[in-house]
Amino acid sequence: MLEVRTPAVANIFYPRDKDILENTIKTYLAKAPLYPYKPEGLISPHAGYMYSGIVAAVSYKQLLNLDLEKHHTFLLIGPSHHVYLQGISFGYYDFWQTPLGMVKVAKEKIAEFVKSKPNFPLTLNTLPHRKEHSLEVQVPFLQVIAKNFDIIPVVYGDIESDYIKEIIEFFKDEKTVVIISSDLSHYYPDKVAREIDSYCHLAVEKLDERFLQYCEACGKTGIEAMIKYAKEKGLKSKVLEYKTSGDTGGDYSSVVGYASYIFYK
């Protein structure tokens, strides 16, 4: 029997209706700028689309610099918000379902990783994925912009960034793009949030994880892993977009920060 992960946050973080969801994403993508950078890795936010969708679209727009006629794998890495775990979970689903259809999970590649890393801290159950939004909100963007792909979904808990870097190193190749899911600071006045988030930007721009000690991103472990990987591989990096929920929702008294970052050769 095939294991299918069904949507957990449709109609909460994004529209459940297929046509409305597709049109919403296409509208965000149409407004997003296209830069001349071929992505090796992206960092994208994971809030409700009405708040962070316009920022996430800037990350996903850059996938147009790839040859999307060819098959790609997207390594999705995000933090667990609902389940405490020490290590990571691949979920072990065969497919992920969204209102836009089914997406294949690259289970063969995951099996290779598990076989070659017998002492890696991971859990074999699906529990960390069932209600988790950090990866789910990324998938509809991929379905709109890239038709020929599969995913490797990784949810992590209490774990060192070097383990996440090890995952990136194992799966990353010419046809695999890393997508790190993270929002930035939470529930500060807008001015304070922007100051805190500036350290996240510096960490990415300078490929220097030391700035992350002042960054309050919920996906900081994943960001740190991507920075370490990029630095080791000689990649470049850039902040593509930044907004707060004040910019998108109108309330500047208590905001969440959202950024789009890219890593490229």
TAKA-V315715 format. One record per helix or strand of 3 or more residues. SS is the DSSP state (hx for helix, st for strand). FROM is the first residue (numbers start at 1). LEN is the number of residues. Records with the same first field share a line. If there is no record, write none. Layout:
# TAKA-V315715
SS: FROM-LEN  FROM-LEN
This chain:
# TAKA-V315715
hx: 18-14  49-17  107-10  127-4  133-13  161-11  190-16  209-6  220-14  245-5
st: 39-6  72-8  95-4  101-5  149-8  176-6  186-3  236-9  255-10
